[in-house]
Amino acid sequence: MTDPACSCTADVLAELALGVADAEARASALAHLERCAACRAELRGLGDTADALVALTPEVDPPDGFEERVVGCLLTARDAAPLPRRAAVHPLTRTGRAGSGHHGVPRPAGAGGHRPTRRALTTVAAAVAVALGAVGWALSGAARGPVPNAAMTTGALVSGQRSVGEVVLVAGRSPWVSVAVHGETGVGWVRCELVERGGEVVTVGTFRLDGGAGHWAAAARTGSAQVRQALLVDAYSGRVVARAGLAATS
Amino acid sequence: MSLTATAAVTCDVRRTGPPVDQLNDEALLAGLGAGDPDLTAAFVRRFASKVYGVALAVLGDPAAAEDVAQMAFERAWRHSSSYDPRRATVGTWLAAITRNLAIDAARVRRPCPVDPETLLGVVAPTREGTEARAVAGEAAADLRAALRRLPPEQARAVVLAGLAGLSASQVAAAEGIPIGTAKTRIRSALTRLRRILADSGGDGD
């Protein structure tokens, strides 16, 4: 933080991270944050801390029937409205996440309007995400909704002798795959491939691992009954960096 | 925005493989985003107590907390693709969503949602036993301990701002202190908490 403005901004970073900075301080700080990577990094760290603080709140059992009502409403809403739009790139990375943008999903218009900081910061993140979208992915419209009698298979992602994540494949009319990578695979961009029983390889998409980790979901374009293996392939070298057996059960 | 319709839950999906409750949080979130009934139900079941607890802590009103908790799940469904596992666990992400919604609701309802002492009580040690807590684990324990080690006036300031969403001027009014003092307490407390999280390896940076 060599910019003299850093010291002024530093005074309000905590309030920004907590989402409680007043409008004047926020406007001033945002102008500085746009050009100061150090302050953005500081804000992001404080935002993560603010989130962790909230997560300490004790759990409380909701009233009877709450879970059933919520699930019913979600499924009703799903059937009544288009599925939420998927980002061009699943936000695997924190690259574009300024401040506390991670938890900064859009707030209701008109509510908490004096705290749009997270939205504003997230706008920067969105621009970066779109830029990354050139090699990204989107859930296709065909991936909407579950189907009755869908089959699901899971498999541990293994790199060498290490378990580095998990693959979940949901078959049916609109099959989709979820991949979570927790290990240090040491690769940036990877191509996710599904290997069918007959040997045919179906490419799901290309994704970025940040620090060797990431998580995404995408249309599988195949079904678990035909898939025996999922591969993560280094997008540049073509080397298989992790694989998961997905032998279907019935 | 809020969901008002209710419907009986019928999950006629027949699956092979492991029970959905054994899937990791990210897979359940992916299923929620895809509208999968089984995974949606499992997601809600796994996080209902967390979400409701956050909403109740901020609002102090069971009925309002239930409404906000439901909105939080809807928000998570609509924005599941924005989740970044490198920043936080699914539970932390969801708690932050809930907190934002609850604060918005609290502002509509009353200037100061809950008593400061009540808020301080919500960061006390919690009951044992859930997977989410196991994941949060050591870093959460460190953060909770760090909160208790803060000077009480700093702990109150950061909890009032962080959980109740009070601005520095509102914290100043609630505590009867100058606004500059409130700002200093908030900044000092959050910075110190961040440092402790980083030292424990839970900050993710």
Interface residues (C-beta under 8 A of the other chain):
Chain A: D11 V12 L13 A14 E15 A17 L18 G19 V20 A21 D22 R44 G45 L46 D48 T49 A50 D51 A52 L53 V54 A55 L56 T57 P58 E59 V60 D61 P62 P63 F66 E67 E68 R69 V70 V71 G72 C73 L74 L75 T76 A77 R78 A80 L83 P84 R86 A87 H90 P91 L92 T93 R94 R97 S100 H102 H103 G104 V105 P106 R107 P108 A111 G112 H114 R115 L139 A143 R144 G145 P146 V147 P148 N149 A150 A151 M152 T153 T154 E166 V168 V170 W176 S178 A180 D210 G211 A213 G214 H215 W216 A217 S224 A248 T249 S250
Chain B: M1 L3 T4 A5 T6 A7 A8 V9 D12 V13 R14 R15 T16 G17 P18 V20 L23 N24 E26 A27 A30 G31 L32 G33 A34 G35 D36 P37 D38 T40 A41 V44 R45 A48 S49 K50 Y52 G53 V54 L56 A57 P62 E66 A69 Q70 F73 E74 R75 W77 R78 H79 S80 S81 S82 Y83 D84 P85 R86 R87 A88 T89 G91 T92 W93 A95 A96 I97 T98 R99 N100 L101 I103 D104 A105 R107 V108 V122 V123 A124 T126 R127 T130 A132 R133 A136 A139 A140 L143 R144 L147 V158 V159 A161 G162 L163 G165 L166 S167 A168 S169 K183 I186 R187 A189 L190 T191 L193 R194 L197 A198 G202 D203 G204 D205
